[in-house]
Amino acid sequence: MTGSDNLTQQLRELLDTAGYRHNDRVPPERQLCEMLGTTRNRLRSALAELEAQGRIWRHVGRGTFVGSRPLLNLKDVTYLRDQIKPAQVVAVRFNIEPELSRLAARHASRSDRDQMRLCAERCRSAEDWRTYEAWDNNLHHAIARATRNQLYQYFFETLNSVRRSIVWGQPRVTRRPAADYSSFTEHDNIVSAIAAQDDELAGRMMLEHLRSVYTRVLPEAIPAGG
């Protein structure tokens, strides 16, 4: 592991163990440099790597925040997070994300499809759950972007920001997903259906993926017939 990789790992572990929620602000660069014993230039390189992974986002003049960059006002996210119940998030996901997959199958470019494949591969090779979750989030973002519909993307970003700000309480008993983790195959099926431009299959595969996820996390919230 190179020096830059080691610093990125240290920074990631620092943020992972600090109890931050999605869109929480992290300490300023000066304080992070002191905490990690590094220079501003090296820190910024590590921050750029974490931003590329979707773990943080930065806003000039405002600071660095946990998670991927939102398209909406942070106050709206905070308000919705405090008002919405987890079961409501699940219900909206079951309605919106299969449709996003159908639209992606109709409109995705070659670049979009390549990005989806990359995200699915990075999920499978993730060295820990945080990295898996970051790339899983990137995959769902890539599908939303491939719809070429800005309004759908805005709805998805709102949903996703609220979803990631809620503490689900899912226990992790292993350091990383098992090699046969069901979501790997489910991701592959979604991406393959989108690549084949089979919109109905893409929607069905996304629905099956969501059902699989919430059977583990919150089975009572799965919509009837979902």
Secondary structure by P-SEA (a helix, b strand, c coil): ccaaaaaaaaaaaaaaacccccccccccaaaaaaaacccaaaaaaaaaaaaaaccccccccccccccccccccaaaaaaaaacccaaaaaaaaaccaaaaaaaaaacccaaaaaaaaaaaaaaaacccaaaaaaaaaaaaaaaaaacccaaaaaaaaaaaaaaaaccccccccccccccccaaaaaaaaaaaaaaacaaaaaaaaaaaaaaaaaaacccccccccc
